[in-house]
C-alpha cells in the first residue's frame, strides 16, 4: 500500500482483487494542492493495465493552476503504483497519486514531478530526504451569513490545548481518522486537541518525503470528507480566526544514507545531537527562508499567522524571526531532539510537494556552500523587543505574500531547484499567479477598513 518504495503492477492488482476494488481515483494536484481526479473503472486487468500505461486524460487548463492554457493538449495523470491507497470509508475504491505528463513527457508544472526531480538530485549527492508532517486543522460550521464558528459550542476554554473533554466530544471523529490512518499503515501515534478552540492535530510517522507528501494530500481529503459527512467543515486555512492560533503544517526533516541518519551526531559540541551536515542544512534554510516562505506560507492569509502578538491562549506559536534553537517553539527552526530539524514556518495552505522541494533545495545549498548556522538561540523570542533582535542581526520572515514573492523572484537557488517550464522558470509562473492572488485581495474593501476609516476624516 501507500508508502511502499517499490510496487509492481502484479502486486497492486492482487491486493485490489483481494479487496474487491472496482474503481480508482487517478489523482494529481495543482499549484494550490487541490486534488483533481477521474474515477476510473478497473474491474478487469486490461482496464487496470491501460490506466497504468496510459494514465487518465484531463483538459489541464480546466483543472486549476497546472501551467496550461485552453489551447494546450491534454495532460495525462500517470499513477505511481507505490502510492496505491485503498479508500477506507468507501468499499471498492482506491486512489493513486499521479504524475502529470503531456504527450509522453514529464510536465514541468506538476508539483509532484518537481519534488521527484529534487529528490533525485539529492540522491545523486548521496542523500535520502525523509519527512514527517504535523497537520493542524479546525472543525467549524458556517452560519447563514457565510461567517464561521467553532463546530463544538462547548469548546470555549482560553487554553484548550490537550483538553481531555474536547477530545472526548470529538472522540468518534478523531478515532475514525486514526483507525483509517493505521489501517493504511501510516503509524498514527498521537491525536491532540491543539492550542485553539476547535483545532486538532493528528500525527503519523515520518517516511520518504514523496510518500509523506502523498499522505498529506490524502489526509486532507480524508478529513474534509469525514467532516462533511458529520455536518462540519474542516479547514486547514492558516488563520481562520484572528484571535486564535493558526494552522501549521510543520515539517520534521532529516537526510539519510540507507539506515544511517546523516543529521545525527551524539557528540555534537553544541549539545543538540546534530551533525555538521545538519548545521549546514540549517544554514541553508536560514539563508533562503525569506524566499522559501512564498512556498511554505503561500497565501495572503499565511502572513496573518506569521506575526508577533498573542492569541486567546497567550501565544501564536508561529515564527517571525529567522532563527533556530533546541526544543524552543518561538524559533523558526526547532530541534526537538537529536538528528532532526522542525521547520515551523510551514502552514496548512502549503502545497507539500512544492514546500518540500523548496526546503530541500535550500538545505542542500547550505551543505554545498558549507553555510554557517550560527549559534542556537534559547530565548523566548516573543518577549524580546523588535529593535533589540534587529540589533543582534536577526532577520524577520516577510510580512506579506507580496514581499515573499519578491524574495523568491530573486533567489537563484530556489529558481534552479524548482526547474523550468516550457518557456519560463517555474518560479516566474508561481510568482505571477501569487501576485494575481495578492491583487485580488488588495482590491477588496474589508469590514475593518469601514470600521477604522468611515467617519475618521
Buried (B, 14 or more C-beta within 10 A) or exposed (E): BBBBEEBEBEEBBEBBEEEEBBBBBBBBBBBBBBBBBBEBEBEEEEBBEBBBEEBBEBEBBEBBBBBBEEEBEBBBBBBBBBBBBBBBEEEBBBBBBBBBBBEEEBBBBBBBBBBBBBBEBBEEEEBBBBBBBBBBBBBBBEEEEEEBEBBBEEBEBEEBBEBEEBBEBBEEBBEBBBEBBBEBBBBBEEBBBBBBBBBBBBBBBBBBBBBBBBBBBBBBBBBBBBBEEBEBBBBBBBBBBEEBBBBBBBBBBBBBEEEEBBBBBEEBEEEBBBBBBBBBBBBBBBBBBBBBBBBBBBBBBBBBBBBEEEBBBEBBBBBBBBBBBBEBBBBBBBBBEBBBBBBBBBBBBBBBBBBBBBBBBBBBBBBEEEBEBBEBBEEEBBEBEEEEBEEEEBBBBBEBBBBBBBBBBEBEBBBBBBBBBEEBBBBBBBBEBBBEBBEEBEEEEEEEEEEEEEEEE
